[in-house]
Amino acid sequence: MDRHWNTEKLNKYLSRIDGAIMAGKYNLAVKLAHRCLKQYYASFIKLYDVPLEQLQPDNVRYMAITICRYLNSYFRKCGIPYSERRLMFISLVSNVIFIATMNLYDSRDDYLADKAMATYARENVGSIISYMMRYFS
């Protein structure tokens, strides 16, 4: 993939997120999770030449929806059995992380994100990217 997305790069991001969580910097952990998704989605879209329908190519929410549609049509076209729930999960988690990140930028409160949100973001970003790398790397 563009910028060499591989397990090593994913693990570096996840360890940075883990470090932020262990240091109690939950806002940073959520922002890192958002950045990781954004970079991975952008490289996926560029590599597979997925057309972005929306006008906001930096928006993780729209990128996730576009990627899910692409994966859905790809799996159907190739006759690959897949779980639509898994694809919906990608979009749902991306949306939650996007909204949490936007709230962090809009808020002056340093304690808006908690450990549960940071851990949720970390675990799900790892799951989504690992799943996609398994089939598209």
N, C-alpha and C positions, 0 to 999 in steps of 0.2 A: 504494500500500500504506500501511498504518498507519505513521505517522512518516515518510512520504515516502521510502520506500526507492527509490533510483534509482542510476544509475551514479555520480553525484557522491558520494553517501554511501558507497557501496562503495569507491570510490577513496580516500576519506579514511581509511577503516579500513585498507585495504591499504597506504597510505603510512605510517600509524602503525606497522603491523606491520613494514614494510621498515625504518623508522627504528630500531625496537627490535632488529632483526636486525643492522643495520649497527653499532649501539652495543654489540653483544655481549650484549644482554639477551634471551636466548633464552626464558627462562621467561615474561617479559612478552609476547613475540611469540606464544607458544602461548596464553596467557591472553586476549590480544586477539582471536586467531582464534576461540577458543571463544565469547567474548562476541559477536563479530560474527555467528556462526552462530546463537547463542541468540536474539539480537534479531531477526534476519531470520526465523527459523523461527516465533517467537512472532507476529510481524506477519503472516506468511503464514497461519498457523492462524486468527488473528483475522479477517483480511480474507475468507478463503474459507470461514469458518465450519466448519472441519474439526474434527470431534469428537475430543477427546483421550480415549483409552480408559484410559490409565494414570492413576495418582493423583499423578504427579509432573510437573506441567506445565512446570517449569523445567528438566527433564532433556533435554539435547540429544539423547541417545541415543533416548529415547522419541518426542521430537518428530520426529526424522528418520524413524523407522519409520512413524509415523502419516502423515507427509507422503508417503512413498514409497507407502504403501497408497492414499492419496488420489489421487496422480498415476496410479498403475496403473489404478485404476478409472475415473478421468477419461479417460485415453487410450483404454481399451477402449470406454467408453460413446460417445465421440465418433468412434470408428473411426480414431484417429490412430496411424500406425505409430510405434513407439518402441523404444528399446533397454532391455530389462529390466536389462541389465548396467549401464547408466548409472544407473538407479534404485538398484540394489544398491550402486553406487559411492558414492552420496550417503550411504546408511546406514553403509557400511563406514568411510568417511573421518570421518563425524561421530562414530562410535564410537571411533575411534583418538584423535581430538582430545579427546573427553570423558574417556577413560581417562588420557591424558597430563596433562590439566588436574587431574583428581582426584589423581593422583600428586604433582603439584606442590604442591597444598594440604596433602597428608598428609606431605610430606617437609620436613625442615629443611635439606636440601642445596641450596645456591643454584645448583649446576651440574648439576642433574638433566636439564634439557632441553639438547640440543646444537643446533648450527646446522642439521644435517640435519633434525631434527624440526621446528624453527621454520620452515624453508623449505618443508618438506612441508605443514605446516599452512597457511601463507600461500598457496601455489600452489593447493591444493585448495579452500580456502574461496573464493578468487576464482573458480575454475572452477564450483563448485556454485552459488554465488549468481548468477553471470553466466548460467549455463544456465537457472536457474529464472526469472530476470528476463526472459529472452528470450521465454518463453512465458507468463508470469504477471506482467505488470507493469501 
